[in-house]
Amino acid sequence: MRAGPVLETVLYADDLAVTKEFYGTVLGLALEKEVPGRFAFFRCGEQMLLLFNPIVTKKQSGPESPPAHGARGPGHVCFRATRAELDQWKGHFSQRGIAVERVIDWPDGGRSLYVRDPAGNSVEFAEGAIWGFTEERSLRGEKILIATHNKGKLEEFREILAPHGVDVTSAGELNLAEPAETENTFEGNARIKAKAAMDASNLITIADDSGLCVDALGGAPGVYTADWAGPSRDWMMAMRTVEEKLQAAGAVSPEQRGATFNCTLLVLWPDGHERIYVGQAPGHLSWPPKGHFGHGYDPVFVPEGFDISFGQMPNEQKNKISHRARALEKLLKDLL
């Protein structure tokens, strides 16, 4: 067996109030919970940083509490940072009168910067290269291109990414040509769109290939979802075509009309690096179309757990449960 990702890092401090101030105010971590004089929990990405009073933790006992633990003397925590961020941290500490104890350029690659917290714990900021990790990627503060000419889809991306400081434009806004989607998978077509838009703009590009997969139709229209709307993108025609095929198949009850919206997001950098994220929204198809929000097949798709269609949902509501939102949630956790 092999242990999974680290969930928490623990440091000890007699003066929790002062040490808590360092991690919250100086390092900018979000305080999750605290009991004054006993512990303080900070959230750091998908990991928790726990500050404990060692005297209290040594006295823990009983079946409902963790085993007694605690430490005296300096502990250590290391935060990942890029080379540019190391320089920024150095300036940040200098402005606050906090001495940088040491900067080390390691023989096998990577640089580390060390300071001490008020409890004497060693706090390191280091490049991932010190452990052989590849460079961390982020979209925060970047200008990115969405490889789409669909205004509704673009607005969904803008609403979800704007709070993270991401400047968004699209292939449509830049008048870029639409490439032929010749693959038979969502991932393959997303890669075609991403590469064409990235080559033309030299911007970090997100391509989204989405589709409606209807159970009673053997997964169709799938990757051909947009094609069913024809060259003019007549979505009413597309919805009617799906309904006619369902009627021909005898699929009349909600249980027989199961469908899933699928979204594959592919992020492509100018250096060729790519990341892929997949999201799904299960539900069923209804008729006639209802609602004027959204785009595509939204007016006939009723998501699981709801009695209204995507077309009846304001963007704020849909963007919390849609296939694209679920794929973007994975992207946000990884890149923002």
C-alpha positions as CSV (number, residue, x, y, z in Angstrom):
1,M,0.0,0.0,0.0
2,R,1.0,3.6,-0.5
3,A,-0.1,6.6,1.6
4,G,-2.2,9.2,-0.3
5,P,-1.9,13.0,-0.4
6,V,-1.1,14.8,2.9
7,L,-4.2,16.2,4.5
8,E,-2.7,18.2,7.3
9,T,0.6,19.6,8.6
10,V,0.9,20.2,12.3
11,L,3.1,22.9,14.1
12,Y,3.2,23.7,17.8
13,A,3.2,27.1,19.5
14,D,2.8,28.1,23.1
15,D,1.6,31.6,22.1
16,L,-1.1,30.6,19.7
17,A,-2.5,34.2,19.3
18,V,0.8,35.6,18.0
19,T,1.6,32.6,15.8
20,K,-2.0,32.6,14.4
21,E,-1.5,36.3,13.4
22,F,1.6,35.4,11.4
23,Y,-0.1,32.7,9.3
24,G,-3.3,34.6,8.9
25,T,-2.0,38.2,8.3
26,V,1.6,37.7,7.1
27,L,1.1,34.6,5.0
28,G,-2.5,35.3,4.0
29,L,-4.0,31.8,4.9
30,A,-7.7,31.5,5.6
31,L,-8.5,30.6,9.2
32,E,-11.0,27.7,9.3
33,K,-11.6,27.2,13.0
34,E,-10.0,28.0,16.3
35,V,-10.3,27.4,20.1
36,P,-8.3,30.2,21.8
37,G,-5.4,28.7,23.7
38,R,-5.9,25.3,22.3
39,F,-5.6,25.2,18.5
40,A,-6.1,27.1,15.2
41,F,-6.8,25.5,11.8
42,F,-5.8,27.2,8.5
43,R,-6.9,26.0,5.1
44,C,-4.1,25.9,2.5
45,G,-5.4,24.6,-0.8
46,E,-6.5,21.1,-0.2
47,Q,-4.4,20.8,3.0
48,M,-5.0,21.9,6.5
49,L,-2.3,23.6,8.6
50,L,-2.9,22.9,12.3
51,L,-1.4,25.0,15.0
52,F,-1.5,23.3,18.4
53,N,-0.6,24.3,22.0
54,P,1.7,21.4,22.9
55,I,0.8,21.4,26.6
56,V,-2.9,20.9,25.7
57,T,-2.3,18.2,23.2
58,K,-0.1,16.2,25.5
59,K,-3.0,16.0,28.0
60,Q,-5.5,14.5,25.4
61,S,-7.0,11.2,26.5
62,G,-10.2,9.3,26.1
63,P,-11.9,7.3,23.2
64,E,-13.4,10.5,21.6
65,S,-10.2,12.4,21.3
66,P,-7.0,11.9,19.2
67,P,-4.1,10.2,21.0
68,A,-1.9,12.5,23.1
69,H,0.6,14.3,21.0
70,G,2.7,17.4,21.0
71,A,6.2,18.7,20.5
72,R,8.8,21.0,22.0
73,G,11.3,22.8,19.8
74,P,11.1,24.0,16.3
75,G,8.9,22.3,13.7
76,H,8.9,22.8,10.0
77,V,6.5,23.6,7.1
78,C,7.3,24.1,3.4
79,F,5.1,26.0,1.0
80,R,5.5,25.6,-2.8
81,A,6.4,28.8,-4.7
82,T,7.8,29.7,-8.2
83,R,11.2,31.5,-8.6
84,A,9.3,34.8,-9.1
85,E,7.2,34.2,-6.1
86,L,10.3,33.6,-4.0
87,D,11.5,37.1,-4.9
88,Q,8.1,38.5,-4.0
89,W,8.1,36.7,-0.6
90,K,11.6,38.1,0.1
91,G,10.3,41.6,-0.5
92,H,7.2,41.0,1.5
93,F,9.1,39.8,4.6
94,S,11.5,42.7,4.3
95,Q,8.7,45.2,4.3
96,R,7.3,43.6,7.5
97,G,10.7,43.5,9.2
98,I,10.9,39.7,9.2
99,A,14.4,38.4,8.6
100,V,15.1,35.9,5.9
101,E,17.2,33.3,7.6
102,R,18.6,31.6,4.6
103,V,18.3,31.2,0.8
104,I,19.6,28.0,-0.7
105,D,20.2,27.0,-4.3
106,W,20.2,23.2,-4.2
107,P,22.8,21.2,-6.2
108,D,20.0,19.1,-7.9
109,G,17.9,22.2,-8.8
110,G,15.5,24.4,-7.1
111,R,15.7,27.2,-4.6
112,S,14.4,27.5,-1.0
113,L,13.9,30.6,1.2
114,Y,13.6,30.2,5.0
115,V,12.1,32.4,7.8
116,R,10.9,31.7,11.3
117,D,7.4,32.1,12.7
118,P,6.9,33.7,16.1
119,A,7.0,30.3,17.8
120,G,10.4,29.5,16.3
121,N,9.1,27.0,13.7
122,S,11.0,26.9,10.4
123,V,8.9,28.2,7.4
124,E,10.2,27.3,4.0
125,F,9.1,28.5,0.6
126,A,10.6,26.3,-2.2
127,E,10.4,25.5,-5.9
128,G,8.9,22.1,-6.7
129,A,12.1,21.2,-8.4
130,I,13.7,20.5,-5.0
131,W,11.6,17.3,-4.9
132,G,11.6,16.7,-8.7
133,F,8.1,18.1,-9.2
134,T,7.2,19.8,-12.4
135,E,6.5,23.5,-12.6
136,E,3.2,24.4,-11.1
137,R,0.7,25.9,-13.6
138,S,-1.8,28.6,-12.9
139,L,-4.3,30.7,-14.8
140,R,-4.6,33.4,-12.1
141,G,-4.1,36.9,-13.6
142,E,-3.6,35.5,-17.1
143,K,-5.3,36.5,-20.3
144,I,-6.8,33.4,-21.9
145,L,-8.7,32.5,-25.0
146,I,-11.8,30.4,-25.1
147,A,-11.9,28.5,-28.4
148,T,-15.6,29.2,-29.2
149,H,-17.8,31.3,-31.3
150,N,-20.8,30.6,-29.1
151,K,-21.6,33.8,-27.1
152,G,-23.7,31.9,-24.5
153,K,-20.8,29.6,-23.8
154,L,-18.4,32.5,-23.6
155,E,-20.5,34.2,-21.0
156,E,-20.6,31.1,-18.9
157,F,-16.8,31.0,-18.9
158,R,-16.6,34.7,-18.1
159,E,-19.0,34.5,-15.2
160,I,-17.2,31.6,-13.6
161,L,-13.6,32.8,-14.2
162,A,-14.0,36.5,-13.6
163,P,-13.8,36.3,-9.8
164,H,-10.3,34.7,-10.2
165,G,-8.8,37.6,-12.1
166,V,-8.8,35.8,-15.4
167,D,-9.1,38.0,-18.5
168,V,-11.2,36.1,-21.0
169,T,-11.6,36.6,-24.8
170,S,-12.8,34.2,-27.4
171,A,-12.1,32.9,-30.9
172,G,-15.3,34.6,-32.0
173,E,-14.2,38.0,-30.6
174,L,-10.8,37.7,-32.4
175,N,-12.5,36.6,-35.6
176,L,-10.5,33.4,-35.8
177,A,-11.6,30.6,-38.2
178,E,-13.4,27.6,-36.9
179,P,-11.4,24.4,-37.6
180,A,-13.1,21.2,-38.8
181,E,-13.8,18.9,-35.9
182,T,-12.8,15.5,-37.4
183,E,-12.3,13.4,-34.3
184,N,-15.0,11.0,-32.9
185,T,-14.3,11.8,-29.2
186,F,-14.9,15.0,-27.1
187,E,-11.2,15.1,-26.1
188,G,-10.0,14.8,-29.7
189,N,-12.3,17.6,-31.0
190,A,-11.4,19.8,-28.0
191,R,-7.7,19.3,-28.8
192,I,-8.3,20.3,-32.5
193,K,-10.1,23.5,-31.4
194,A,-7.5,24.4,-28.7
195,K,-4.5,24.0,-31.0
196,A,-6.0,26.0,-33.9
197,A,-7.0,28.9,-31.6
198,M,-3.7,28.8,-29.7
199,D,-1.6,28.8,-32.8
200,A,-3.5,31.8,-34.2
201,S,-3.4,33.8,-30.9
202,N,-0.3,32.6,-29.0
203,L,-2.6,32.8,-25.8
204,I,-3.3,30.1,-23.2
205,T,-6.4,28.5,-24.7
206,I,-9.3,26.6,-23.2
207,A,-11.3,24.5,-25.7
208,D,-14.6,23.0,-24.6
209,D,-16.2,20.1,-26.5
210,S,-19.6,19.3,-25.1
211,G,-22.4,17.2,-26.2
212,L,-25.8,15.7,-25.3
213,C,-25.8,11.9,-25.0
214,V,-29.2,10.4,-25.0
215,D,-29.6,6.9,-23.6
216,A,-32.4,5.7,-25.9
217,L,-30.5,6.9,-28.9
218,G,-27.4,4.9,-28.1
219,G,-25.5,8.0,-26.9
220,A,-26.4,10.2,-29.9
221,P,-26.0,12.9,-30.8
222,G,-22.8,12.9,-28.7
223,V,-19.9,14.5,-30.4
224,Y,-22.2,15.4,-33.3
225,T,-24.5,17.5,-31.0
226,A,-23.9,20.8,-32.8
227,D,-24.1,19.1,-36.3
228,W,-27.7,18.2,-35.6
229,A,-28.5,21.9,-35.5
230,G,-27.2,22.3,-39.1
231,P,-24.8,24.9,-40.5
232,S,-27.1,27.8,-39.3
233,R,-27.1,26.3,-35.8
234,D,-30.9,26.0,-35.7
235,W,-31.3,24.6,-32.2
236,M,-35.1,24.3,-32.4
237,M,-34.6,22.0,-35.4
238,A,-32.0,20.0,-33.4
239,M,-34.3,19.7,-30.4
240,R,-37.2,18.6,-32.6
241,T,-35.0,16.0,-34.3
242,V,-34.1,14.5,-30.9
243,E,-37.8,14.4,-29.9
244,E,-38.8,12.8,-33.1
245,K,-36.2,10.1,-32.7
246,L,-37.3,9.5,-29.1
247,Q,-40.9,9.2,-30.1
248,A,-39.9,6.7,-32.8
249,A,-38.0,4.7,-30.2
250,G,-41.1,4.7,-27.9
251,A,-39.3,6.7,-25.2
252,V,-42.1,8.6,-23.6
253,S,-41.6,8.5,-19.8
254,P,-38.9,10.4,-18.0
255,E,-37.2,7.1,-17.1
256,Q,-37.0,6.2,-20.8
257,R,-35.7,9.6,-21.8
258,G,-32.5,9.7,-19.7
259,A,-29.7,11.9,-21.1
260,T,-26.4,13.3,-19.9
261,F,-24.7,16.5,-20.9
262,N,-20.9,15.9,-21.2
263,C,-18.1,18.5,-21.2
264,T,-14.4,18.0,-21.9
265,L,-12.2,21.0,-21.2
266,L,-8.7,21.0,-22.6
267,V,-6.3,23.7,-21.5
268,L,-3.4,24.3,-23.9
269,W,-0.3,26.4,-23.3
270,P,1.9,27.9,-26.0
271,D,4.7,25.5,-24.9
272,G,2.5,22.5,-25.7
273,H,1.6,21.5,-22.2
274,E,-2.1,20.5,-21.8
275,R,-4.5,19.6,-19.0
276,I,-7.9,17.8,-19.4
277,Y,-11.0,18.1,-17.2
278,V,-14.3,16.2,-17.7
279,G,-17.7,17.1,-16.2
280,Q,-21.1,15.5,-16.5
281,A,-24.7,16.6,-15.8
282,P,-27.2,13.7,-15.8
283,G,-31.0,14.3,-16.3
284,H,-33.8,13.6,-18.8
285,L,-35.4,15.2,-21.8
286,S,-38.8,16.9,-21.7
287,W,-41.1,18.3,-24.4
288,P,-42.0,20.9,-25.5
289,P,-39.0,23.2,-24.9
290,K,-39.4,25.5,-21.9
291,G,-37.4,28.6,-20.9
292,H,-35.4,31.2,-22.7
293,F,-32.1,31.0,-20.7
294,G,-29.0,29.2,-21.8
295,H,-28.4,27.9,-25.3
296,G,-28.4,24.7,-27.4
297,Y,-30.6,21.9,-26.0
298,D,-31.0,23.6,-22.6
299,P,-34.8,24.2,-23.0
300,V,-35.5,20.4,-23.2
301,F,-33.0,19.2,-20.6
302,V,-34.2,18.7,-17.1
303,P,-31.2,18.1,-14.7
304,E,-31.3,15.3,-12.1
305,G,-33.0,16.5,-8.9
306,F,-34.9,19.4,-10.6
307,D,-38.3,19.8,-12.2
308,I,-37.3,22.7,-14.5
309,S,-35.1,22.7,-17.6
310,F,-31.7,24.4,-18.0
311,G,-33.6,26.8,-20.2
312,Q,-35.7,27.9,-17.2
313,M,-32.7,28.4,-14.9
314,P,-30.9,31.8,-14.6
315,N,-27.2,31.5,-15.4
316,E,-26.3,31.8,-11.7
317,Q,-28.2,28.7,-10.9
318,K,-27.2,26.6,-13.9
319,N,-23.6,27.5,-13.5
320,K,-23.5,25.7,-10.2
321,I,-24.7,22.3,-11.6
322,S,-24.0,22.2,-15.3
323,H,-21.6,19.8,-17.0
324,R,-19.4,22.7,-17.8
325,A,-19.5,24.0,-14.3
326,R,-18.4,20.6,-13.0
327,A,-15.5,20.4,-15.4
328,L,-14.6,24.0,-14.5
329,E,-14.7,23.2,-10.8
330,K,-12.0,20.6,-11.4
331,L,-10.0,23.1,-13.5
332,L,-10.3,25.8,-10.8
333,K,-9.0,23.5,-8.1
334,D,-6.1,22.5,-10.2
335,L,-5.1,25.8,-11.9
336,L,-6.5,28.6,-9.6
